[in-house]
């Protein structure tokens, strides 16, 4: 599954949130993967255990754009046991604007 494109400028920090819905699940975890050359996770660990049972939770990460790039993506994976569910978020990072005086 693919989401809308996230467009950032180098140095910009942006929050990304996902809603995880579990029903009678055991050992649910969620993992956030980025290309570390272009993006840095500046809050929360990349992988989190959410527990077991039936629940709905919002999980947030804050990203900082490090380096310009096109056709990048962030992969968000929710796993219950060995069954992953993956969402891809396309990302584009623009260079910092230049000011001339």
N, C-alpha and C positions, 0 to 999 in steps of 0.2 A: 504494500500500500504506500502511496506517495502523497505528501502533503503540499501545501502552498510553498512558494520559494521564500526563503529568508534572505534579505539583502542587508548587508552590514558594510560599514567603512572600517578600515584598519584602526584599531584602538577602541572601537565601540564595544560596549557591553550590552548584551541582550538576554532576557530571561526566556526560557523555553519550558513549557509545562505540558504534561500529558496526564490524561485521566486513565487510571487503571481500574477496571471492573473485574472482580473475581466472584465466582459463585461455587461454593463448596470445593475450594481449591486447597492444595497443600503446597507449602514452600514456594510461594510466589516471589519472584525477584524481577527487577527492572534494571536494564543496563543502557548506558548512553555512550555511544562511540563516535569520536570525531577524528579528523585528520589533524594530529597535533602540530604539524608544520603550519597550519592555517588557523586553527582554533584552539583555545585553551579553556578548560572548565575551571571557573574561578570560585565556585561554591559547590558544596555537597560532593560526596564521592561519586564516581562515574557509575558504580554498581551499588544497588541497595536491595536488601531483603525486606519484603513487605509483610511477611507472615503467612498465615493460613486462614481459611474460612471464607466467608462471604463478605465482601466489602467493596467500597468505591473510594479511591484515594487520588488526590492530585499530587503529582511528583514534579518538582521544579529543579532546573539547573540554570546557572548563569554562565554565559559564554563570552569570551573576549576574542575579537577578531585580531589575529596576529599579522597576517600577510595576505595580500590580494590573491584572488583565485576565482576562476569560473568553474561551473559544473562540479562543485563540491557537494557533499551531502553529510548529514548527521543521521546516524542509525540509532533508533530507539527500539530495544528488544525487551518484551515482557515474556517471562518464562514461568511455566508451572510444570515442575518435574522436568521432562525432556521435550516438552512441546512449546517451541518459541512462537511468538507473534511479533513480526517486525514491521516498523513504520520508517520510511525514508523521508527526510526533510531536505529538499534541495537547498543549497546555500550558494550565494555569490558574495564575495568580499571585494569591495571597491577600494582603490588607493585613497589615501588621505587627500582632501582637497588642498590645493596650494593657494596661498594668498600672496599677491604681489602688490608692492606699494610704490 
